[in-house]
Amino acid sequence: MELPHNLGTWVGILGGTFDPVHNGHLAVAEAVRQALALSSILFVPAFLPPHKLTYGISAFQHRAAMLDLAVADRPGCFVSRLEAEREGPSYSIDTLHTLAHGFGKDVRLFFIIGMDAFAEVFTWKEQGQLLDHASFVVVGRPDHCRQSCGQTVAANFPGYAFVEALGCWQGTPDQGAIHPVAMPPVKVSSTEIREVVRLGGPIGDLVPAAVADYIEVHGLYR
């Protein structure tokens, strides 16, 4: 597995289908980077998303290429194609295990996830071991981020307690923490963008210009 160089020691991991990557993804990455003073953000496009039907998903090379374009002018943002190197579904536990061992103990990983997805963490493969490899960063609305996050933590991660001085839930010393990050919702989705393109509408205010050009040139979502 080849990893980008110069990622620093505090690395945020943002996974997803990214079909296509949009301004909301980039806003979340920047909000988390600033909130936790992360060295960098590593975008990891899923090869075979286990929680989604895959017959309508764009080819991996297109989704990864759009990510490359989206972060090209964003310092501290990188793209990894590691999930394309494995066969089978792209489970988060496998990705985090690979990254943790690839980076080594000197690098701390922060797995970025939305509140809706975090609420479904009990359905994930080996969810009890996720925090052995990385801390969680749960992004939600300002009005109920911490409360909703706390309910999921209590239901799925026994032994974790909120530490006011640190602003996060802590377990044992060898486990990752769970950090809530509140930010206003960005009203854009990949589903919406695909539909706008299908109908021939403009998407210049929803995705980076280079991504809009790529979609046009390659005739995606039509």
N, C-alpha and C positions, 0 to 999 in steps of 0.2 A: 504494500500500500504506500503510495506516494502522497505525502502531506505538504501543504504550502509552507514555505519558509517564513521566518520573522513574524510568527503569530503572537509572540509574547507569552506570558505565563498565566493570564486569566482570559480564557477563550470561551465566547458564547457560541453555542451550537444551535442553529435554526434550521430545522428540517421541514419538509413539506413536499407536496406534489409540484407546486410552482408551475401551474398550467393555465395562465402564465404567471411569472413573478409580477407583482404590482407595487404601487406606491405604499400600500398598507403594510406589506412585508418589510419594506425598507424603513418605514416609520417605526415599526416595532423594534427592528434591529437597532436603530439609533437610540430609541428611548431606553432600551435595556443597557446598551453600551454606556450611556451617560449615567444611568441610575446606579450601576454597579462598578463604574470606572473600569470596564473590561478593556483588555489590550486589543482585542479583535473579535470579529464575528465570522464564523465559518458557516456558510450556507451549504446544506446537504440535501440535494434533491433526491426524493425517493425513487427507486427503480421500479419496485412493485409495491405500491401502498397496500398494506394488509387490511385496512378498514374501508377501502373504496373499491367499487367495481372498476376494473382496469381496461375494459374493452374500448372506452371512449377517451382514454388518456393519450395525450400526444407522446410521440417517441421521446425517449430519454434524451437523445442527443439534442433535440430542439429545446427541451426545457432547461437543460444544462447550459446550452449556448445563450439562451435569453438571460440566464442568471449571470453569466460572464459579462454580458453587455451592461446589465443593470448595475453591477458593482465596479465596473472598470474605472470609474472616476471617484470612487469612494474609498479613501484611505482606511486601512484596517479591516476591509471586507474581502473575503476570499470564498471560493467555491471548491467543494470536494466532490469527486465522482466515485467515492468509495463504494456506494451502494450498488453501482453498476458492476462492480468487480465480484459481487457475490451472486449466487444463484438463489432463487426463491424470494419470498416476501421480504420487504425492508422493515424488519422489526427494530424498534428503538434500542432494545437491550443489546442486540448484536452490534449495532452501530456504536453505541457508547462504549461497549467492551473493546471494540477494535480501536477506537480513538484513544481511550484511556491507556491502553497498552502501547499504542503507537507513539503517543506523546511522552509517556513516562510520568513519574511522580512529581516532577518539577512544574508540571502544567496543571492548573485547575480548570475543570470543564463546568460550564453552566448551560444546562439544557433548557432552551426557551420554548415555552408552550403557552397556548391560549387557555383562558379559564374554562371554556367549553370542553376542550380536549382533556384538560386535567381532571374535570369532573368524571370522565369516563376512564380514568387510569386503571380502574379495577379490571377492565377488559383487556389490558395489555399483556403481552407475553412477559412472564417473570417480573411483574411489576414490583415485587418486593425487593428485587435486586438492583433496580435502576439507580437508587441513591448510593450504591456501592461504587459507582463509576463517575458520578457527576452530581452537582447540585442542580436543583430545579429553579427556574425563574418563571413564575406564573403571571401572565399579563392579563389584566382585567380592567373593567370600568372603574373610574374613581369612586363611585358611590357604593360599591359593594365588593371591591376586590379582595380585601383582607378577610371579610366575613365569609364569603363564598369559598375562598381558598382554605380557610380554617376548617370549614365543615368537611371538605374532602380530605384534608390532612388527618383529621380525627377519625374518619371512617376507614382510611387505608394505610396510615402510617403510625401505628401505635408506638408510644414512646417518644414521639416528637412533641416538643413544647415551644411556644412562642417566647423568644427572648427580646424584650422591648429594646434593650440597648443596641442590639444588632438588627432589629427590624425583620427578623426571619424566624422560621421554625428550625430547631436544632434537635438532632438525635444523638447518637453516640459519636465520639470524636472521629471515628474512621468512616463515618457516613457523610454524604453531602447534605447541605442545608436546603430549605425551601424558601425562596425569596418571592414575596408578592411585589409586583410593579404595576402601579396604577397609571393608566393613560387614557385619554379620550378615544372612543372608538373611531377608526378610520372607515368611512362608509364606502368600501370598495371590496369586491370579491372577484376571484378568478371566474366563477360561474357567470357573474354579471358581465365581465369583459368578453367572455366567449360569446355570449348572447348578443352583445352590442356589435361585435365583429360580424357575426352571422347575419345580422340585419343591415350591415353596411354602415353603421354609425361610427363616429370618431371616438378614439380612446386615448387621445393625447394627454388628457388630464388624469388618466388612471394608471398609466405605466410610463416608465422612462421613454424618451423619444427613440432611443436606439432599439428598444424592445418593440415599440409600435412599428418601426420600420422593418424589423425582422419578421414580425407577424405578416405584414403586407407582402414582403418579398417571397416568403415561403408559402403563402396562401393558407396559413393556419386558421382553423375554426370556421372555415367557410363551407 
